[in-house]
Amino acid sequence: MTATTLLAKVKARQAVVAVIGLGYVGLPLAVEKAKAGFSVVGVERNPERVAMVNRGENYIGDVVPDDLAAVVRAGKLRATQDFSVVADVDVVTICVPTPLDRNKQPDTSYIEYVVEQSLPYLHRGQLIVLESTTYPGTTEEIIQRQVEARGLVVGRDFFLAFSPERVDPGNQRYKTKNTPKVVGGVTKDCTRIAAALYEQVLEGEVFQVSSPRVAEMTKILENTFRIVNISLVNELAQLCERMGIDIWEVIEAAKTKPFGFMPFYPGPGLGGHCIPLDPFYLSWKAKEYDFSTRFIELAGQVNDDMPHHVVERSMILLNDAGKSVRKAKVLVLGVAYKRDIDDTRESPSLKVISLLCHLGADVVYHDPYVPSVTVDGTEYASRPLDEKLLRGCDLALILTDHSNVDYGLVVRGAPLVFDTRNATRSVRAPHVKRLGVGE
Ligand code: SAJ
């Protein structure tokens, strides 16, 4: 199939699409492609997820359950663990994790694995799009190289592009369908066909760039922008504590500037599977060019220090109340990495709990979104939030500001509150202390 025929098939929504990886990126994308009329097959390693999709059952918060059920019932979406389906599709979209290993080195093994498993089935006339956040060069150095080793030539026999995912878990306004998309192909035809695919599926703008490397770097810039600015306010929050200034009041005032400013807020550290990790893909690649990405390294250090700062401040507050952290009963409020979601990956709360336990504290938690969590091999269950629990603790530590928690109850019940998210912003009481607020 030539570029022209594949392009026509995509525009007619007759192309058959494989989405490899049905996680928080892949499943919403698969559902949107099926809703647009494409026949979609999800290739997913987790058999539970495969079975749930085929029963029309949802497991990703940002997917509308009825949408998933409807496209499965209509036969427009099915899932499998079997890579051989790649032989029968026109488009392959790869949405697999790109974590860091223990030494903060990129781990592209998921991408390499799915490409290797797909290779026997890849053939002329197919479009391959990588969506996983990664360092500039990945698409060409890993995917193009492996496929061309089979004698296929990119831009002639197959088409290859990178298009970064921009999923913001829990965002009620921007979903997969209405978030603008950046697309960069190895050749003009690659870009054109990949852009056409997203134009059939998404409402948002499809912004074409000149290469996969530009698209890969675009995503890294987006996330590096966040990690650096979050670390900036985390550093200023620590300074404000010493200077007797309220950082939250300062940020609210700075927000009145209608141009040239964007608010970021202090917190107990940086969680999620993207912001704390993705920028280090660029750090690693930059070393090949004898370049040190100092802002990213520094941002990582400042953010990594925040859980330690929170524990240090907690110890001081307990000490001021005449209590030692050893044997102190600490109630952690929130273990998800950010508000109103159930994801605990890289959550700073887990680090705080681990540090407190190593200091001999007796830690329990409440999180309405997370029924249980394991820290250092110990499983904790979320405790019901009531007066008895609050009165029974020495310190209530707010680490995630879920909207459905009654912070008035927390302030009334707990003898001491340390709030790292300004959830108690309207309260002024001697037993309530906030991160970034000096006495
Ligand atoms: N955080 C702060 N202060 C802030 C903003 C965030 O401490 O002002 C913390 C959060 O509590 C969380 C972490 O940073 O622990 C990451 O939060 P995030 O808001 O960046 O959200 P993520 O990681 O779930 O998703 C982000 C997307 N979020 C936004 O743009 C708001 C987006 O950057 C990417 O689409 C996505 O990562 C990704 O997959 O790369």
Residues whose N, C-alpha, C, O or C-beta is under 5 A from the ligand:
A	BS01	SAJ	E165 R166 V167 D168 P169 R226 I230 P263 F264 Y265 P266 G267 G269 L270 G271 G272 C274 I275 Y337 K338
